[in-house]
């Protein structure tokens, strides 16, 4: 899992630099869990169930992570923690792709090879 980011870096960085950047880092972007501590006035409280993502190279595969408030939301009650964490990156990808190409409600989209997370959404 330590090369999870290295293979996403531009080739000009070379494999030695890519490995140096990611070695010793915690992997993972998507997360779901329970708030342990939240700043006053943040809209979150200890015990809230949340889901979201951490910035690249921070890593979410850990018992405890610090997450920017702008990158988490209250977890829908209808989703398990596993479901909530699994929808983050594909969900953001879908929203960005639709917005960047000018799609609006009512438009139809054909996803070729849409068997993965993005295609399912």
C-alpha beads as a LAMMPS data file, in Angstrom:
LAMMPS data file: protein, C-alpha beads

121 atoms
120 bonds

1 atom types
1 bond types

-500.0 500.0 xlo xhi
-500.0 500.0 ylo yhi
-500.0 500.0 zlo zhi

Masses

1 110.0

Atoms # bond

1 1 1 0.000 0.000 0.000
2 1 1 2.944 2.374 0.382
3 1 1 3.084 2.925 -3.386
4 1 1 -0.564 3.980 -3.513
5 1 1 0.486 7.580 -4.255
6 1 1 3.781 6.925 -6.036
7 1 1 2.100 5.464 -9.097
8 1 1 -0.052 8.609 -9.398
9 1 1 2.883 11.040 -9.519
10 1 1 4.112 12.412 -12.881
11 1 1 6.827 10.319 -14.548
12 1 1 9.268 13.228 -14.438
13 1 1 9.545 12.694 -10.667
14 1 1 11.087 9.288 -11.301
15 1 1 10.435 6.234 -9.196
16 1 1 13.206 7.043 -6.689
17 1 1 11.658 10.398 -5.783
18 1 1 8.137 8.996 -5.762
19 1 1 9.187 6.248 -3.370
20 1 1 11.029 8.732 -1.164
21 1 1 7.897 10.905 -0.918
22 1 1 5.614 8.041 0.111
23 1 1 7.888 5.737 2.120
24 1 1 6.873 5.787 5.759
25 1 1 3.564 7.522 5.021
26 1 1 0.160 6.166 5.971
27 1 1 -1.970 5.207 2.963
28 1 1 -5.631 5.984 2.394
29 1 1 -7.820 8.919 1.391
30 1 1 -11.412 7.947 2.243
31 1 1 -12.610 7.613 5.815
32 1 1 -15.631 7.160 8.033
33 1 1 -15.669 7.197 11.793
34 1 1 -16.711 8.873 15.010
35 1 1 -15.589 12.366 16.012
36 1 1 -13.334 12.287 19.047
37 1 1 -12.741 16.038 19.298
38 1 1 -14.067 18.989 17.306
39 1 1 -13.354 22.715 17.587
40 1 1 -16.068 24.822 19.186
41 1 1 -18.405 26.260 16.559
42 1 1 -17.374 23.691 13.947
43 1 1 -20.811 22.117 13.648
44 1 1 -19.440 18.780 14.845
45 1 1 -19.474 17.261 18.323
46 1 1 -17.709 14.334 19.955
47 1 1 -19.644 11.195 19.079
48 1 1 -20.897 12.415 15.683
49 1 1 -20.620 9.855 12.892
50 1 1 -18.818 11.407 9.906
51 1 1 -17.338 10.503 6.527
52 1 1 -14.962 12.288 4.189
53 1 1 -11.370 12.352 2.999
54 1 1 -7.968 13.436 4.183
55 1 1 -5.536 15.440 2.026
56 1 1 -3.035 13.410 -0.060
57 1 1 -0.107 11.898 1.863
58 1 1 -1.835 12.378 5.233
59 1 1 -3.352 8.888 5.269
60 1 1 -6.659 7.620 6.593
61 1 1 -5.684 4.008 7.369
62 1 1 -5.145 4.814 11.039
63 1 1 -6.964 4.630 14.353
64 1 1 -7.050 8.427 14.675
65 1 1 -6.726 11.112 11.982
66 1 1 -6.943 14.886 11.949
67 1 1 -9.181 16.055 9.113
68 1 1 -9.846 19.580 7.786
69 1 1 -13.459 20.504 8.564
70 1 1 -14.088 21.225 4.890
71 1 1 -13.399 17.588 4.028
72 1 1 -15.894 15.824 6.309
73 1 1 -19.668 15.652 6.604
74 1 1 -22.156 13.939 8.873
75 1 1 -22.588 10.320 7.796
76 1 1 -26.086 9.521 6.515
77 1 1 -27.839 7.261 9.024
78 1 1 -28.830 4.889 6.215
79 1 1 -25.169 4.049 5.420
80 1 1 -22.781 1.816 7.324
81 1 1 -19.293 3.150 8.021
82 1 1 -17.938 0.912 5.255
83 1 1 -20.488 2.168 2.719
84 1 1 -19.904 5.808 3.656
85 1 1 -16.117 5.514 3.331
86 1 1 -16.427 3.679 0.020
87 1 1 -18.572 6.375 -1.621
88 1 1 -16.277 9.369 -0.974
89 1 1 -13.716 9.226 -3.802
90 1 1 -16.072 7.826 -6.473
91 1 1 -18.717 10.370 -5.432
92 1 1 -16.367 13.325 -5.701
93 1 1 -15.099 12.017 -9.054
94 1 1 -18.645 11.779 -10.435
95 1 1 -19.603 15.265 -9.228
96 1 1 -16.430 16.819 -10.672
97 1 1 -16.832 15.070 -14.024
98 1 1 -20.467 16.094 -14.393
99 1 1 -19.794 19.702 -13.381
100 1 1 -16.725 20.044 -15.633
101 1 1 -18.659 18.878 -18.671
102 1 1 -21.770 20.982 -18.055
103 1 1 -24.241 18.216 -17.237
104 1 1 -27.406 19.307 -15.456
105 1 1 -30.361 17.453 -13.889
106 1 1 -32.313 15.661 -16.597
107 1 1 -29.307 15.043 -18.866
108 1 1 -28.392 11.473 -19.729
109 1 1 -24.869 10.113 -19.441
110 1 1 -23.445 6.876 -20.855
111 1 1 -20.507 5.529 -18.866
112 1 1 -18.433 3.111 -20.955
113 1 1 -16.933 0.407 -18.728
114 1 1 -18.835 1.763 -15.739
115 1 1 -18.527 -1.310 -13.561
116 1 1 -16.406 0.355 -10.853
117 1 1 -17.352 2.795 -8.136
118 1 1 -17.729 5.791 -10.472
119 1 1 -19.879 3.877 -12.946
120 1 1 -22.134 2.580 -10.196
121 1 1 -22.875 6.090 -8.995

Bonds

1 1 1 2
2 1 2 3
3 1 3 4
4 1 4 5
5 1 5 6
6 1 6 7
7 1 7 8
8 1 8 9
9 1 9 10
10 1 10 11
11 1 11 12
12 1 12 13
13 1 13 14
14 1 14 15
15 1 15 16
16 1 16 17
17 1 17 18
18 1 18 19
19 1 19 20
20 1 20 21
21 1 21 22
22 1 22 23
23 1 23 24
24 1 24 25
25 1 25 26
26 1 26 27
27 1 27 28
28 1 28 29
29 1 29 30
30 1 30 31
31 1 31 32
32 1 32 33
33 1 33 34
34 1 34 35
35 1 35 36
36 1 36 37
37 1 37 38
38 1 38 39
39 1 39 40
40 1 40 41
41 1 41 42
42 1 42 43
43 1 43 44
44 1 44 45
45 1 45 46
46 1 46 47
47 1 47 48
48 1 48 49
49 1 49 50
50 1 50 51
51 1 51 52
52 1 52 53
53 1 53 54
54 1 54 55
55 1 55 56
56 1 56 57
57 1 57 58
58 1 58 59
59 1 59 60
60 1 60 61
61 1 61 62
62 1 62 63
63 1 63 64
64 1 64 65
65 1 65 66
66 1 66 67
67 1 67 68
68 1 68 69
69 1 69 70
70 1 70 71
71 1 71 72
72 1 72 73
73 1 73 74
74 1 74 75
75 1 75 76
76 1 76 77
77 1 77 78
78 1 78 79
79 1 79 80
80 1 80 81
81 1 81 82
82 1 82 83
83 1 83 84
84 1 84 85
85 1 85 86
86 1 86 87
87 1 87 88
88 1 88 89
89 1 89 90
90 1 90 91
91 1 91 92
92 1 92 93
93 1 93 94
94 1 94 95
95 1 95 96
96 1 96 97
97 1 97 98
98 1 98 99
99 1 99 100
100 1 100 101
101 1 101 102
102 1 102 103
103 1 103 104
104 1 104 105
105 1 105 106
106 1 106 107
107 1 107 108
108 1 108 109
109 1 109 110
110 1 110 111
111 1 111 112
112 1 112 113
113 1 113 114
114 1 114 115
115 1 115 116
116 1 116 117
117 1 117 118
118 1 118 119
119 1 119 120
120 1 120 121
